[in-house]
Amino acid sequence: MSSESFLRNPSYLALLLLLVVSLTISGCYVEVPPATPAVVSVRLNELLADPDPEVRRTAAEGLGKIGHPSASSGLIAALADRDPHVRAAAALALGRVGDAKSGAALVEHLSDSSESVRTASALALGEIGTSVNHEEKILRALRQPEVSTRLAASRALLSLETVSFSTDLLSALDDPNAQVRQGVVAALSETGDVRSLPGLVKLLQNDADAGVRAEVAFRLGKVGDAGVVPALSVVAGKDSNPTVRQWAHWAVRQITTSPGFGSGNRQGQ
């Protein structure tokens, strides 16, 4: 192999790139002063346009490790890369950079054609937090046919500072996928809206998945009122799953020992 072809080898380039980043960030002794994070970010941003997808992916990962704010624009552009591995790396890197301005772009990629990109976008949104202005787009993703898109959307909802009650969110309790239903249960409970309680109780009593029932019991213990205690008490004594029974018992104790019990309101609601 010639020296030129060796230097263009993707594995070699990736290793070299990571070595440069690690030496720069770790402060290892070199004969010349190490470049600042801003300077290294500029160099890595340039590599996001390299013709080799392995180099682009590794550059995105390097930018995430450095976490300099100047990386945001290049990483947002990389979300449109033709290679899904590059897009996923860019999404995760944006989460590490933590620039809230990238939220809109990440929300759009909850519907990416690649499952790994959808998952990475949801994780990144959880890192940076998302604005309530993005909630409508996340809810649209919750109605997509791909399970992984809906799952990513349910996770993204939990990254919002506040979740608003909506009929769309309530309808998602009927999602055919148990993991999505469980995520929606968590998101609905964050709304603190009593209109969610009948739907949550229905799942507690009838959902086929024990994980969903346990999630409902736990959430009712946090946001439920006296009206849900009878259903919780029945589940605590009769559910076929011991974990569900334990969480139902816990929820009954949480509700009945709260200062607002019997008044129709829970403290903090």
N, C-alpha and C positions, 0 to 999 in steps of 0.2 A: 504494500500500500504506500503510495507517495505521501510526502509530508502534507501536501495540499489537501488530498482526500482525507487524510487522518484528521486534519484540523476541521474539516467540514462534517465529520462523523457526529451525528446527533448526540450519542451518548457521551462522547468526549466533550462536546460543547456544553452540554448540560452540567457535567462534572466541573468543568472549568468555571462556568458561570457561578455555580454554587460556591466554589472555592473562593472566588473573588469576593462574593458577598460576605461569606463567613469571616474572611480575613479582615475585611473592611469594618464589619460591625463588631467583631470581637476585640479589635485593637491589638492584634498580634504585631510583634515588632517587624517592621519592614524598613528598608533603607531610605525610603521617601515617606513623608507624612501621609497617613491614610486619608482618602477622600472623605468628605463629609457625607452624611446620609442623603442630603439634597443632591449632591453631585452624582453619587452612585445611582440614585433614583432616575436622574436624567439619562444616564447611560443605559439603565435597564429599560426605561421607557422606549428608547430607540430600538432595542431588541424586540419589542413587541411587534415590530413590523418586519422582522426577519422572515425570509421565505420558508424556513424550517419550523414546523409546528412544535417540535420538541424544544427548540430554543425559545419560542414565544411562550410556551407553557412554563418553562423554568424561569424566564424573566418575570412572568406574572407572580410566580411563587416567591421569587426574590424580593419583589416590590412589597409583597405582603409581609415578609419577614422584617423588612426595614420599617414599614408603616409610615412613611413620610407623606404628609398631605399632598405634596406635589404629584403623587402617583395617581390620584383619583381620575383625572381626565383620561389618561392613557388606558387605565384599567376599565373605565366605563366603555371606551371605544372597543376594547378587547372583548367585551361581552357579545359583540357582533362577529367575532372571529368565526371562520368557517369550520374550525376544528372544535368539537365539543369539549375536549380535554383542556384546551386553552380557555374556553369560556368558563368552565367550572373553576379553573385555577384563578381566573380573574375575579369571579364572584367571591370566592373565599378570601382573596387578597383584599377586596373592598371591605369586607367585614373586619379584617384586621386593621386596615387604615382608619376605619371608623368615621368616615365623612358622611354625614347625614344627607348630603346632596346626592349621593348615589342611590338613595332609596327608591326613587321613581324608576330608574333603570333596572334595579334588582327586582322590583315588583313585576315588571314586564316579563322578566325571565322565569317567573314562576310557571309560565306556560311554554317554556322553551321545548324544542323537539327532543332534547336529551334529558333523560331522567337525572343524570348526575348533575346537570346544570340547574335543574329545578330544585334539587335538594340543596345544592351549594348556595343558591340564591336565598332559600328560606333560612339557612344557617347564618348567612351574612346579614340578613335583615334582623335576625335575633341579636347579632353583635352590635349593630349600629342603632337599633330602635327605629321605628318607622312612624311617620306622621299620620294623623287621622285622615289626612287628605288622600292617603293611599288605600284606605279601607275599602272603598268601592271596587277598586281594581282587584284587590285580594279576594273579595267576595265573588267577583266574576270568575276568577281562577278556581274557586270552590265549586263552580258549576261545570267545569270542564270534564270531558269523558274519561281522561286518563286518571287512574287512581293516584299515581305519584304526584300529579299536579294538584289534585285536591288535598292530598296529605301535606304537600309543601305549603299550600294556602292556609290550612288549619294551623300549621306551626307558625306561619308568618303572622297570623292574627294575634297570637300570644306575644308577639314582639311589640305590638302597639302599646303606647303608654295608656291608652284607654280604648276599650272595645264598646261599640255602640250596639244596642239591641236592634235587630231588624228581622223582618219575616224571612228574608233569605237565609239568615244564619239559623233561625229556628227550623226552617225546612231542611237544613243540612243534617239535622238529627236523624233523618231517614236515609242517610247515605248508605249504600249497600256494603261499604267497607267499614269494618269495625274500628280500625285505627283512625280513620277519618272521623267517625262518630265520636270516638273518645276525645279527639282534639277539639271537635266542635263543642262537646260538653264543657271542656275546660274554658274555651273562649266565651261561651254563653254565661258561664258563672262569673266571669270577669265583668260582665255588663252590670251585675248587681240588680238586674231588672226582674221584678216578681213575675212578669209575663212569661219568663222562661221556665218557671217552676212546674207547671202542668206537664210540659214536654219532657222535662228531666225525670219527673216521677213516672211517667209512662215508660221511659227507657229502663228505669230502675226495676220496674215490675216485669217487663216483657222482653228486654233485649236478650238475644241468644248468647252474647259474648260476655263472659265474666269480667273481663278487663273493663268493658264499658260500664257494666253495672257497678263495679267497684269505684270507678272514676265518678259516677253520678253520686254514689253514697258519700264519698269524700267531699265533693263539691257542695252537696246539700248541707253537709255539716258546717260549711263555711257561710253559705248564703241562704239556707232554708229558714222557714219560719214554723210556727206551731202547726200550720196546716199540712206539712209534709211528714210530721212525726208518726201518724198512724201507718203510713205506707212504709216508712223506714223500720218501724217496729216489727211489722210483718216480715219484711225481708231479713231483718236481724235474726229472726227465729226460724225462718223456713227456707232461705235461699240454699241452693245445692252447693254453693261454693263457700268454703270457710273464710276466704279473704273478703268476699262480699259481705258476709255476715259480720265480720269484725269491723269493717268500715261503717256498716249500718249502725251497729251498736255505738261506735264512736260518735257518729253523727247525731244520734238521739241524745247522747250525753251533752254534746256541744250545744245543741239547741235548747234542751230543757234546763240547762244550768246557766244559760246566758241571762243577763239583766233584763233583756226585753221580752223574755218568754212569757206568753200569755197575753201580751198587749197587741200582738199582730205585727210587731216590728222587732227586728234584731238590732242590737247596738252596732252602729257603724254603717247601717244601710240607709 
